[in-house]
Amino acid sequence: MHRKFEKFINSMAFVWVSDSTFRDIFYSLDISPNDWPECKAKSLVVEFERLWPQVGHVKAKQALNTSTNEFCKDRDTDLIPNDINKIRAVYDHHCFLQKAIEVGAEISDNPENAFEIFSKLKHPKDADQIFDLADISQQHFDRLCENVKQGKLVKQIPDWPLLSDLVGGFNPGRLGMILAESGFGKSNLCLNIALAAQKEMRVVYFNMEMLIEDMMDRTHVIMTQVPWSDLKRGHVPVYKNYLTPGNLLMTNGVDKSLDQIRLATKRLNHEKHVDFVVVDYDQKILLNLEKGMPEWMALKDAFVSLEGLAKELGCYILVAAQSSNEDGKVSGSLRSKFPCSTVMFFHNHDVHGPIVSIKKNRWESKDRFLKVDYSPQSSTVKEKEIVNESPDRPKELPVKGAVRVIPEAIALRSNPYRDS
């Protein structure tokens, strides 16, 4: 084995066994001990993975203490990255070098098959494929027809068929945003959607605002539909479990970094496929602000990374975000809208009351909005009907003659001192 690569593998084996966080990082990056070359480092990690489920991390580490110390003598701290993405990049790079050495040796033994052998060598950066659409056209057309027949073209959330239709489906690989002013109820809307989704999907809810006890209180109020005011008077409902075991996983209100969100989601997805992820909310994400990076840029990069995670795992990710005003502008970073396939705005309409309007939509028209029945007292949000008219488009008002006046003109006429 190449000496530098061997030192790298020894270093990685050491941190794998020494720190359980690194173990989870490796698995979140789809790196398993089976991917390692045959060497002492691999033997150590495989033995550690055998002991881990039986005795836990601490005892497994103690049992392998002597072997681990051997690697401590032959490790290079410069080869140990301090960032999850760097671990992926460094690991890929060293695996590529190791593969190149193996291919080179094979070509030396079989020079007549050099071209065929060399074709086995692909750098990790070449993993993205370029498709000949003519070759895959029939296969994907058949899949499209089958999805249409089975009603899977637009992925619906139970109890939310209108919203599902409005956004063009909560389909895998997409990133959505829910905007609302502070205190209006974005967490209520997210929780109602998550509770409906868990009936048929596996949902991970990154709750970074309230304790789990508070979220469970709210969950019981939504499920039993007993208002907070009745609870305060002592009207306790009969308990009934509306939740599907294993289908709604929630964190305990602690802020998380983007790496922690990715790590936890990929680990849970490794156990069982995750269909739907809620991040509540954007400004609670602990951002990497190294080298003087402005917050808006880090937040935009976080959304780009979440979109990549949705595509990688084949799940839908919904991020709650705070609106800076009643116009539905993101208070954190306007550019965070760019990677989103859909941006929904939960707010109060002058005529229709609480609605979910669409600020951005790649899959459907924006000229519709959803009227909802929203009760802050019971934290419940239920869809009512879709209105085929954009709430943001000014209505034309007929007046005498051929002249038509729009609301902006009325405002200007009523306030002659307004800036032009």
Protein Blocks (a to p, Z undefined) as FASTA:
>chain_A
ZZklmmmmmmmmmmmmmpmklmmmmmmnopafklpccdfklmmmmmmmmmmmmnojmlmm
mmmmmmmmmmmmmccfklmccbfklmmmmmmmmmmmmmmmmmmmmmmmmmmlmmmmmmmp
ccfklmpccddfklmmmmmmmmmmmmmmnopmbccdehilmmmmmnopaaehiacddddd
ehklmmmmmmmmmmmmmmmpccddddfkbcfklmmmmmmmmmnopafklmmnopacdddd
fbdehiaccdehiacdfklmmmmmmmmmmmpccfbdcdddfklpccdfehhiafklmmmm
mmmmmmmmmmmnopacddddddfbfnopafkbmmlmmmpmbdcdddddfklopadddfbd
fkbcfkbccdddddfknopacdfbdcdbdfkbccddddehjbdcdfklmmmmmmmmbcZZ
